[in-house]
């Protein structure tokens, strides 16, 4: 999948270069590098939190085992202390993950500003909710700890479904962005063909290639729409049978992946046709002395 993304980015950049010149390419490249740097920083902080969380989790499991084996006041106190620490660290890890996700979403130019703002607002709402849940954990009673843990576990289930849906939306948006640029190129080619035809040039090859080019774009759009239908079918709120729902979401997600992969392939094939069109246009332009 990564290879296809890299190829698609190259194709779109190539088209952008042909339409807008080298200055735009430099700006896009710099923006991409800055976005990657911000995301990597957020991701590294999240991974650091995960390492701390694993240590805290192991301490909690050890304390729980000791309490179950030797139920006394001392073991109970240690167990409760470790449970609070583990729950606090779990919330911190989730917050860091959301912050990394927010940074990733914020720097996705394929998404419209409205869509980015909507997703980021939802993530910030979740971050605030988790921060509220974190407050009071240090002094929570055993009953309160269990209740908070239950609420956070439900949140985590919802988050797993949410991320799958958002990734599908981003993939489709990237295709929207690329397809629009291919369609712009198709319009320019059609206009150029009309010019050459008016000069009395044989444009039959160009017309056939343009028809093939447009067909590939339509096929890519079809696969994109199928992918969109699948990721939109992923539920945003987990029900009582979460494992079944997660399995269903994973199945939808795999189908989204396959549809997006196929759409990428159609655009790659369209680009190959575009190369032939450009060659033929240069030949005809040279023949006319342009």
N, C-alpha and C positions, 0 to 999 in steps of 0.2 A: 504494500500500500504506500509506503514511504517513497519508493521509486516512482510510482505513478504521480504522487504529489509533486515531486521534484520536476518531473517531466512536464507536468501541466503548468507549474510555475514558470518554467523556461519558455514554454509556448506562449503563455500570456504576456510575459515580459518581451518576447520577440515581437509580438503584435504591437504592444505598447510602444516599443522602439520605432517601429515602422510608421506609427501614427503621430507620435509626439516628440520624437528625437531623444538624444542622449541625456539631456538635462533631467527629464522625467525619470529615466532609468536610474540615474544616480540618486535622485530623491527617494524613489521606491526602495532602492538597495539600502540606503542609510536608515530609512524608517524601519525596514525589516530587521536590520542589525540591532537597532535600539530596542525594538519590541522584543527580540529574542533575548537580549541582555536583561531586560526587566523581568521577563518570564523566568529565565534561568535563576535569577537572584531569589525570586519568590519560591521557586521549586526547591532550591537548595535549603532555604529556611524551613520549608515543609519537611523535607527529608531529615533534617536535623531534629525536628520535633518528633518525627516518627521513631528515630533511634532512642530518644529519651523516653518515649511512650513505651517502647518494648521493654526497657529496663524496669520502668514503673509497673508494667503489667506483670512481669515475672515476680516482682516483689509482692504484688497483690496476691498472685496465685499461691506463692509460698506461704504467706500469712493465712490465707483461707484454708490451705491444707492443714496447717498446724492447728488452727482453731477447730476444724472438724475432727482431728485426731485427739486433741487434748482440750476439751471445752472447759476453759476457766476464764476468770476475769481478765487476767493478763493477756492471754491469747486473743480474747474478744476485743480488747482495746487495740492491740496491734493490728488485728484484722480490719477493724473499722477505720483506723488511721490510714492503712494502705489502700483500703477501698476508696476513701476520700481522695487520696493522692492520685490513684489510678483514674478515677472519674474526672478529676480536674485536668489531668494530662490528656485524657481522651478528648475533652472539649477543646483544649488548646490545639491539638493535632487537627481536629476538624476545622477549626477557625483558620489555621494556616493553609489547609488544603483549599478552603474556599477563597482565601486571599490569592493563592496561586491561580485558581480558576478564574477569578475576577480579572487578574492581570492578563491572563491568556485571552479572555473574551474581549477585554478593552482594546487589545491590539490586533484585532481581526478586521482588516479593512474590507474584507468581502461582505461582512455584515453591515446592514444599514445602521445609521446612527440611532434610529428609533429602536431597532431590534437590540443593538448593543446596550442601550440605556435601559431597556426593559429587563434584559437578563441580569445586568449588573445590579439594578435596583432589587431584584429578587434575591440575588446573592447577598447583598448588603443587609437585607431584611433577615436572612438566615444567620448571618454573622452576629447581628444584634441580638437575635433570639438566643444563640449559643452563649453569648457574653452574659446575658441575663441568667441563664441556667447555671453558668459557672459561679456567679455570685452566691454566696451562702453555702457552697459545698463544704468548705473547710469546717463549718460549725454544724453541718447537717446531722440529724439523728439517723440511726440505721434505717428507719422507715422512709425518711426523706431521701436518703441515698438511693434506696431501691426505686422509689418513685421517679427521681431524676434520671436514673440509669435507664428506666423503661421508656421515658419520654425521648431521651437521646438516642436510644436504639431505634425507636420508631422514626426519628428524624433521619438517621443514617440510612435506613431502608428507602425512605423517600428520596434522599440525596442520590443514591445509586441509580434510581430510575431517572431522576432529573438530569444527571450527567449524560446518560446514554441518549436521551432525547436531544439535549443541547448539542452534543457532538454531531448527531445526524443533521441538525439544523445548520451547523457551521459547514459541514460537507456540502450540503445542498446550496448554501449561499455562495460558496467558492465556485461551484459550477455555474450558478446564475451569473456571477461576475465574469467568468471566462466565456460563457455562451454569448453574453451581450457583446463582448469584444469580437468574437468570431462573426456575429451577425453584422456588426459595423463594418468589418472587413468585407463581408459578402456584398453589402450595399455598395461599397467603393469599387469592388470588382465589377459588379453589374453596370455601374456608371461608366467604367473604363471600357467595358465590352461595347457599350452603345457608341462610345466615341470612335473606337476602332472600326466598328461596323459601318458607321457613317463615312469613314474614309475609304470604304470598299474593301476592307481586309477580311480574310476568312477567319471568323471567330468560332467556328464549329467546335474546335477542341476546347476552347475556353468555356463555351456554353455547356458542354458536356461535363467538364470538370467542375464548373460552378454548381451544376445540378447535383453532382455527387457530393460536393462540399456542403451544400444546403441539406442534403439528405442525412449526412452524418451529424450535422447540428441537430436536426429534428430527432434523430435516434438518441442522441445524448440527452435532449430535453425529455424524451419519453422515459428514459431510465432515471433521470433526476426526479421526475414526478412520481415514479414508482417508489423511489427511495423516500421521498417526502411523505407519501401515504403511509409507509411502514413506520417511520420514526414518530409520526404524529399519533400512531396507534399505541405507542408506549404510554401507559398510564402514569400520571403525575403523582398520584396518591396511593400508597400501598394499602391493600385490603387485608382481610384475615388470613388468606392463603398466600403469604408473601413469596414463599419459595417457588410456587407454581407461577406466580406473576413475574418473578425475576427470570425464571427459565423462559417464559414467553417473551419477555423483553429482550433477553439475550438472543433468542431466535430472530426476532424482528431486527435487532441490531446487526446480526450477521447478514441478513437479507439486504439491509441498507448498505452495508459494506460492499456486497456483491453488485448491487445496482450502481453505486457510485463508481466502483472499479470499472464496470462496463461503460459507463458514460465517459469516463476518462479515456478509455480506449478509443471510443468513437471520435473524441476530439483530437487524439493523436493521429488517427487515420485522416481526419479532416485536414490536419496540418500538412500531412504528406501530400495531399491533393493541392493544398495551397502553394506548396513549393513548386509543383508542376505549373500551376497557373502563373506564378511570378516569372518563371523561366520563359514561358510562351509569350507573356506580355512584353518581356524585354526583347525577345526576338522580333516581335511585330513592331515594337517601338523603334528598334534599330533599323528595320526595313523601311520605315516611314521617315527616317532621318531625324527623329525626335531625340 
